[in-house]
Amino acid sequence: MITGERHALAAVDAAIDAFLAGRIARASAVGPAYRILWERIGASCAGGKRIRPRLLLLAHDALGGDAHDHAVTASVAFELLHTAFLLHDDVLDADLVRRGRPNLQGSFLGDALDAGLAAEESTSWGEAAGVLAGDLLISAAHSVVASIPGETAPRLHELIDECLFSTAAGELADVGLALGTVPVSVPEIARMMNDKTAVYSFAAPLRAGALLAGAGPEAETALAEIGSMLGFVYQLRDDLLGVFGSAAALGKPVDSDLREGKRTLLVAYAEGTPAWESVRHLFGRRSLDAEDAERLRCALTDSGARSRAELRLSRECEKTCERIAASGLPEKLKAELILLARRCAERES
C-alpha cells in the first residue's frame, strides 16, 4: 500500500470511528441494550479489506479530483452500506460467525442463551438485532452523504438508492435460487451475482469517485461497466473459495454454502453430471457433516465443475483486463484496475 493510499484509508477509518462514537453516545441515553447494539455495529464495521473506499478514492484521485474530504466522506457512506448488507446477509443465511468470531447476530443470540432464554427466543433476538443494525446503517449511509455540500450529494443519494435496489434484487434471487422458487440457470445466477455484489461493491464506488472528480458521463459509463466485470470476477472467486478455500484464511466455515444449498455457477456446472447426481441429496442439508461436505467437494471436482468454473474465472479476468486497457481512462487508473482484476481472481481470502 502506497503512503498516500494509507493516509486516505486512515482518514476513512477515523471518520467511521467518529461517526460511530456519536451514535454510541446518543444510544447511551436510550438504554443499555441500544448502546450495546451500536457498539456491536461498530465492531462489525471494523477491519475488512476496505475495497469500496479504495476504489472510490482511486477513481477520484486518478481522474484528477481535488474534493479529497468529500471523497473520504463518500467512502465512509459506502463502507457503512457494505456493513449493512453483510448484517442483513447473515440474517438471511442464518450465519452466526464472520471473520472468525461471532457476528452481531451471533453475539446477541449468545447473550440470550447465557441469560437462560430458549433457543427459539434467542434466535429471534439475534435476528432482530441483525435486521435493525442493517437498517440503521442504510439510513446512516444517506445521512453521511447528506453532509456533502453542493449538487453532488443528490447524485450520490441516487447512486446509493441504485445500490439498494440492485442488491435487494440479488439477495432475493440468491434466496430464491437456493429454495427453488427462482428457476436455476447459468444466466440467472450470473445476473444474481451482478445485482448482489458487483453493483454496490465495484461499479458504484468507482462511479462515485468519478462523480466527485467531475470526470463526466463517459468516464462514469466506462467505470460502471468495468466495475460490473470486476465484481463478477470477485464473486466467482468468492464462490470457489466458499467451497474449496481455507476456513482459517476466510474467517468463516467453508461448508456453509454447501449446507445452505447456495446455487452458484460452480453448482450449476455440476448439475446433471453422474458425479453430482450421486451426492445431490446431501446438498442443502442443514445437518451436513464434514465427511458429507467432502463428498460434495469431490463430486464438484470429479464432475468437472471446479475446473470449468476456474476456466471461466480466468477468461472473465482476461476479458476485464482487456476492457480496462481499451478504455479511455488515465493510464495510472487502468494499471491499478488491471492489477485489481488479477488480485480478485487469485485471492485466497
Secondary structure, 3 states (H helix, E strand, C coil): CCHHHHHHHHHHHHHHHHHHHHHHHHHHCCCHHHHHHHHHHHHHHCCCCCHHHHHHHHHHHHCCCCCHHHHHHHHHHHHHHHHHHHHHHHHHHCCCEECCEECHHHHHHHHHHHCCCCHHHHHHHHHHHHHHHHHHHHHHHHHHHCCCCCCHHHHHHHHHHHHHHHHHHHHHHHHHHHHCCCCCCHHHHHHHHHHHHHHHHHHHHHHHHHHHHCCCHHHHHHHHHHHHHHHHHHHHHHHHHHHHCCHHHHCCCCCHHHHHCCCCHHHHHHCCCHHHHCCHHHCCCCCCCHHHHHHHHHHHHHCCHHHHHHHHHHHHHHHHHHHHHHCCCCHHHHHHHHHHHHHHHHCCC
